[in-house]
């Protein structure tokens, strides 16, 4: 292993942490405020989800408004979807002849599903940043459905690196949706 990829990964993580800390939401009417710990406890249905929540919201601003937590979680999900889409495209790379037809079709389906999930996560963030709560929950539900559909496509290819990435993406999608439920209800 060379030092460049490890350093690059560390720098990307630092850049993401700073980008997350830069989330600014004007105070929205009728939105609950709570500590990050309380939000994570209320939104988490499992220990892995609770751990992910604490990890994603570690550098969250101290505003306590739940909208901030949802935007941060949706942003982490968006970035994960982008990374997974790029990984799928890389596995497809230059008409990779070593892929079986079924595996190629699964990766192609995942690229499309991740594009949709990314767009939905971005739409939810935009709505939340504007204090609009009409459809961000549905956007995040639909993003989760897209990510889960990719997982279904990959179910026959558990050895694929994209399979593990997708499992993590499903957890991120669930967390963003569950946090949104703290604002608009389950």
N, C-alpha and C positions, 0 to 999 in steps of 0.2 A: 504494500500500500504506500502510495506517495503522500507527502505532506500537503500537496496542493488541494486535493479533494476535501480533506479533513478541514483545512483552513477555510476553504470556500464554503463548506457546510456551516462552520461556525459563524462566519461573517454573514451568511444568509439568515441564520437564526437571530443574530444581533440586529440585523436590519429589520426583520419582522417584528422583533420586540419593540424597537423604536417606532415603527409604523403603527403598531397596536396602541402604544402609549399616546399617540397623537390623535386618537379618536376624540372628537369633540361633538357633543350633542347639546343643543340648547335645551333648557328645561322644558320637558313636554308635560302637558296637563294630564292629570289622572294616571300617572305612571308611578308604580310603587318604587320606593327607594329602600335599599337594604345593603348590608355588607356583602362583599364578594363571597364570603364563607356561607352566609345564609342563602344567597342565590344559588350557589353550587349545591348545597344540601337539598333545597327545594326542587331543583331541576334534575337532580341525579337519581336515576332508578337502579343504579348498580355502582359497585366500587370502581370499575374502570371508567365509568362516566364521571364520577366524582373526581377521580385523579386527573382526568383530562380537563375538567372544568377548572380545577385549581391551577393546572399548568398553563392553560390558555389565558386565564384572567390574572395571572401573577402580577403583571405590570399594569393592570387596569387602573384608570384614574380613580381617585377616592370619591367621586361624585355620589356613588351609591345608587344612581338611577339605573334601573334594570335595562333600559334601552341601550346604555353604553355596553353592558355585558353582552347583550344579544348581538350588537354590531360587531364587537370584537370576535365573538364566536363565529358569526357568519363570515367574517373576513378570514379567519383561520381556515374555515371550511373551503372558502373560495380558493385560497392559496393551495390547499391540499388537492382540490379538484384540478387546478392548473398543472400541478406537478404530476399527478396521476395521468392526465391526458397526454402530457409530454412523454411520460414513460411508455404509455401505450403506443404513441406515434413512433417512438424510438424502437420499440420491439417490432413494429411493422417495417421500419426503415428500409428504404430502397427496394421495396418488393422482396423482402427477406424470404428467399426460397426455402429455407429450412423450416418454416412454419407449416404446420398442417392446415388444411383448408378451414377446419372448425376453429382452430386457434386464431387464425387470421381474421375470421369473421367476428370472433369474440372481441378481439382488440379493436377492430373497426367500429363495432357497436359501442364499445366503451368510450372511444374517442367522441362519438356523437353524444352519448349520454352525459359525459363529463362537460361537454360544451354547454349543454342545456342546464346542467346543475350549476355550473359556474355563473351563467347568465341569471339564473333564478336567485342565487345567493347575492349577486350584485344588486338585483332589483330589490330584494328584501332590505339590504343595507341602505339603499337610496331612500326607500320609503321610511325606514326607521329614523334615519338622520333628519328627515323632514317631518317627524312626529306624525306620520300617517300609518294607521294601524289596520287599514281595510283588508290588506291581503299579504302582509309579510309572512304570516304564519303559513298560509297556503303555498306561497313561494318556497318556503323552506321544507314543507311537506313534499312538494313536487320535486325539489332538489334531492331529498332523501330517496324518493322513489326512483329517480334516475340512477343514483349511486347504487341502490340495491339491485336494480335491473342489470347494471354492469356486473355486480357480484354474481348474479344468476348466470350470466354469460360465461363468467370465469370459473364456475363451479367444477367444471371438468378439467381445469388446468391449475390445480392447487400448488403445483411446483413453480408456477409463474411468479416472478417478483411483483407483478401487478395484483395478484390475488391478496397478498398481505397488505399492500397499500390500500386496496379497496376496503378491507376489513377496518382499517384505521379511519378511512373516509366515512364509512357508515357510522362509526362512533361520533365523529365530528358533526355529521349531518344530524344525528339524533340530539346531540347536545344543543346545537343552534335552535332546533325546533322546540326542545324542552324549555330552554330559557325564554323563548318567545311566549310560551304558555304562561309564564309568570306575569306577562303584560296583558295578553288577550284571552287568557283562559285555555284550558285543555280542550 
